Amino acid sequence: MQISDLRARIDAIDSDILRLLNHRAELVLDVGRLKAEQNLDFHVPQREEEIYTRLTAENGGPFPSHAVRPVFREIISACLSLEHPLRV
């Protein structure tokens, strides 16, 4: 297999990841609407921690376990901004 073949496979995976991120974002928007209707807090730190813990435990590598949290922190942060405007 050539480097160009491997890179093409990586590009296809990146496109899949983007598609899945957008699907996740659609679900987050649905959750945000339900939270607004039910007057619930939009950010639940305990839920976020559960996600990190579950994904780190599920990780079988070779993606480094120590990188799971920062990658998903960015994903969660971006999705939270869809649910509710972030304030600094």
C-alpha positions as CSV (number, residue, x, y, z in Angstrom):
1,M,0.0,0.0,0.0
2,Q,1.2,3.5,-0.9
3,I,1.2,6.6,1.3
4,S,-1.3,8.1,-1.0
5,D,-3.7,5.2,-0.5
6,L,-3.3,5.5,3.3
7,R,-3.9,9.2,3.1
8,A,-7.1,8.6,1.0
9,R,-8.3,6.2,3.7
10,I,-7.6,8.8,6.4
11,D,-9.4,11.5,4.4
12,A,-12.5,9.2,4.2
13,I,-12.4,8.6,7.9
14,D,-12.1,12.3,8.6
15,S,-15.2,12.8,6.4
16,D,-17.0,10.1,8.5
17,I,-16.0,11.8,11.7
18,L,-17.3,15.1,10.5
19,R,-20.6,13.4,9.5
20,L,-20.9,11.9,12.9
21,L,-20.1,15.2,14.6
22,N,-22.9,16.8,12.7
23,H,-25.2,14.0,13.7
24,R,-24.2,14.5,17.3
25,A,-24.8,18.2,17.0
26,E,-28.3,17.6,15.7
27,L,-29.1,15.4,18.7
28,V,-27.6,18.1,21.0
29,L,-30.0,20.6,19.5
30,D,-32.9,18.3,20.3
31,V,-31.7,17.9,23.9
32,G,-31.3,21.7,24.1
33,R,-34.9,22.2,23.0
34,L,-36.1,19.7,25.6
35,K,-34.1,21.3,28.3
36,A,-35.5,24.7,27.5
37,E,-39.1,23.3,27.5
38,Q,-38.5,21.7,30.9
39,N,-36.5,24.6,32.3
40,L,-33.4,22.4,33.0
41,D,-29.8,23.5,33.3
42,F,-28.1,23.4,29.9
43,H,-24.7,22.4,31.2
44,V,-24.5,19.3,33.5
45,P,-20.8,18.8,34.5
46,Q,-21.6,15.4,35.9
47,R,-22.8,14.2,32.5
48,E,-19.7,15.6,30.9
49,E,-17.5,13.7,33.4
50,E,-19.5,10.5,32.7
51,I,-18.8,10.8,29.0
52,Y,-15.0,11.2,29.6
53,T,-14.9,8.3,32.0
54,R,-16.9,6.0,29.7
55,L,-14.9,6.8,26.6
56,T,-11.6,6.5,28.3
57,A,-12.6,3.1,29.6
58,E,-13.8,2.0,26.1
59,N,-10.6,3.1,24.4
60,G,-8.6,0.1,23.3
61,G,-6.0,2.1,21.5
62,P,-3.8,2.9,19.7
63,F,-5.4,6.3,20.1
64,P,-3.8,7.5,23.4
65,S,-6.2,7.4,26.4
66,H,-4.8,10.6,27.8
67,A,-6.0,12.3,24.6
68,V,-9.6,11.2,24.9
69,R,-10.6,13.9,27.4
70,P,-9.1,16.9,25.5
71,V,-10.5,15.8,22.2
72,F,-14.0,15.3,23.6
73,R,-13.8,18.4,25.7
74,E,-13.6,20.4,22.4
75,I,-16.4,18.4,20.9
76,I,-18.6,18.9,24.0
77,S,-17.8,22.5,24.2
78,A,-18.7,23.1,20.5
79,C,-22.0,21.2,21.0
80,L,-22.8,23.1,24.2
81,S,-22.5,26.4,22.2
82,L,-25.3,25.1,20.0
83,E,-27.5,24.4,23.0
84,H,-26.9,27.7,24.7
85,P,-24.6,30.7,24.0
86,L,-21.4,30.4,25.9
87,R,-20.5,33.2,28.3
88,V,-17.0,34.0,29.5
